[in-house]
């Protein structure tokens, strides 16, 4: 199975719908987001950035936190894929732990 298909199956099987706050995105737990970054990197799909939400007892709400990785002038797509995935991985891994569970939405460039 190719990494792009694996990524989509990960979203379908373990993704968390953000419909309750009125959004159409699908979020992932920290562990699943880290897995997704690896799948996207293997599929050569850059990550433009992402948004963070908190899963609380009262529901899901915005953490008002996000990141982005813009392509640099003259940067090859391969280099951009690698850098954007590393930027995303670093952000997700270093996002502080609190009593609320962080959820991550990845914004990808197809």
N, C-alpha and C positions, 0 to 999 in steps of 0.2 A: 504494500500500500504506500502511496506517495505521501510526503509530509503535509502537503496542502489538504489532502483528504483527511489525514489524521487530525489536523488542526480543526477542521470543520466538524468532525465527529466528536472531538473533545468539547467544543462549544455546545453541541447538541446533547451530549450525554452528561456533562458535568457543569455546564454553564448555568449561571444564575440570572434569571430574567429580571430586568429592571423596570418591568411594566408597572409595579406598584408605585414607584415615584413618577410614573408617566413617561418613561423613556422606552426606546425600542432596542437599546443595546443589551448585550449579554456580558455579564461580568464573570470573572474567574477568581477563585481563591488564590492566595499567594503561591502555593505549590503548583496549582494548575496553570497559573500565569507564567511561571518559570518554565514549565514543560512546554507551554504554547510558544514562548520565545524561541526555544530550541527547534521546534517544528517549523516555525516561520523562517528561521535562519537556514535550515536545511532545504526549504522550499524556495529560497532566494526571494523572499517577500519582505520588503523593508517595513519597519514599524514607524509610523509618523509620530507616534506619541501615545498618550493614554490618559485616562481619568481614574481617580480613586473614589470609591464609595465606602461607607461603613455599614456593616450589617449589625444592627442593634436589636434588642428585644422589641422595641417599638416599630421596627421596620428598617428599610434601607434608606440612607440619606447621603448626600454629597459630603465628601471629606474636604471639598474645596482645595483639592490638590491634583496636580497634573504634571506631565512632562511632555517634551517634544524633541524631535530630532529632525532638523531640516537638512536637505542635501547641501553640500558645500560646492562652490563653484569649481568645476572641473573634476569633481569626484565621480569615479566610475560607479555604476549601479552595484557591482559586487562589493566595493568598499563601503558604499552607503548602507547596504544590507547588513554587513558585518558591524559597522559602527552603530547603526540604529538599534540593532538587537542587543549589543553590549550596553548601550546607554539605557535601554529598557530594563535589561537584566539587573544592572546596578541600581536603578531606581527602585525596582520591585523588592530586591533583596534588602536594601537599606531603609525602606519605608518603616518608620517607627511602629512598634507594637504597642497597642493600647488595649483597654478592656473591650473595645469594639473591634470586630473582625474586619480587616481591610479587604476590599474586593477591587479587582483591577479590570478595566476595560481597555483593550488594545485597539488602536486605530491603525489599520494597515493600508498599504498602497498596493492595489492589484494592478 
